[in-house]
Amino acid sequence: MIVLDHFPLALRHPMSHTNKDDSVDQLIRYERILGLLPRKERAISISAIHQNLAAQGTYVSIKTIQRDMAALEEKYRPYVCYRKQGNATLWWAEKSLSRLFMLPTDAMNLVMIMNHAARFGMAAQVENLAPLRDYAISRLEGGRPRQDCSGKVTSNTRFIVLEPGQVKPEVLEVVQQALLDDHSIKALYLKRGASEPRQMHLKPLGLSYQDSNIYLSCIFKGLSKGKIAALPLHRFQTAESDWDDSLEKPDNFDINSFEARQSLVSQKSEHPVQLKLRISQALYERLDENALTSDQQLQPAANGWWLMTGSLPLSQGLDLWLLSQGEHLEVLEPIELREQMTASVKKMAALYDKTDTTTQAVAYP
């Protein structure tokens, strides 16, 4: 388990070193030092720490170890402790100290998560966490950070991923800080189709990283009471803190609530709706391994088809998934969803009916 609050200063703030390899080496050294510190009754000197590190293949000067111990003592106070004994300074760690340690399997998980996030609109945020990512990569390589392990883990999808909208880092930073401080912001926002941006006074409520974009769940002046808006961050041209808190956020706001998801992911029903689908053998094989719903049931039907039942809230995402299955799926219930699918499929078929089969030319009106 990785608890970010327990990582050393090197992971929480920019390093003084400009060389990335040096930064990663420092993180590995901190980890090894924390692993060496005994209990109080067996406190050890800087010289002993220096010797033990050398035995593990970490060769640095005594002065470097002294700087490291000062940094660790500041970060982990009162868990990393020392006392003077003659001319020596003896160091130990209290039992409750959370060690900085990441198993190689955890490191692989973290690298995969970061790679996935970078592909879905968070490349800039992942880059800001470069020291943590590089430390994880070094764990994959057995503490040898200069070796490249990028060919060992990756992030993929069989669906086409749209290019992410370009969010200005300074805008995201202002929004994140407003969320942490629970205050409002003023922003210039360019609405889709508008020729000029307009100034808005907003109260950020939460962030949703979805598809290839980042959406801000918020309220703003002029929005109907009880409504929650979802605005894509790439449309924000500027943002600045505003300590005018005349905008009151909803009580007990939850970004996973139906009210928030209505605007974020176009959720249409507050509660799950019972679905009944007729699916092909090919789609059955996929859903048998990766269920569409947590309560999914699959039963054989006539002519090699299968009947799938389960419950999900109605949403744009469900609509898109159903349409993406093409000839492998027929919606049986609910009837309103079946009628919606019928209308969409007819419109789609009409587009392809415009082809002149003799000339193979598409006859557009």
JOUR-V579767 format. One record per helix or strand of 2 or more residues. SS is the DSSP state (2 for helix, 1 for strand). FROM is the first residue (numbers start at 1). LEN is the number of residues. If there is no record, write none. Layout:
ss=SS from=FROM len=LEN
ss=SS from=FROM len=LEN
This chain:
ss=2 from=4 len=3
ss=2 from=9 len=4
ss=2 from=20 len=17
ss=2 from=40 len=3
ss=1 from=44 len=2
ss=2 from=46 len=10
ss=2 from=62 len=15
ss=1 from=80 len=6
ss=1 from=88 len=6
ss=2 from=104 len=25
ss=2 from=130 len=11
ss=2 from=169 len=13
ss=1 from=184 len=6
ss=1 from=198 len=13
ss=1 from=213 len=8
ss=1 from=229 len=4
ss=2 from=233 len=3
ss=1 from=236 len=7
ss=2 from=258 len=7
ss=1 from=273 len=7
ss=2 from=281 len=9
ss=1 from=297 len=4
ss=2 from=302 len=3
ss=1 from=306 len=7
ss=2 from=316 len=9
ss=2 from=326 len=3
ss=1 from=329 len=5
ss=2 from=335 len=18
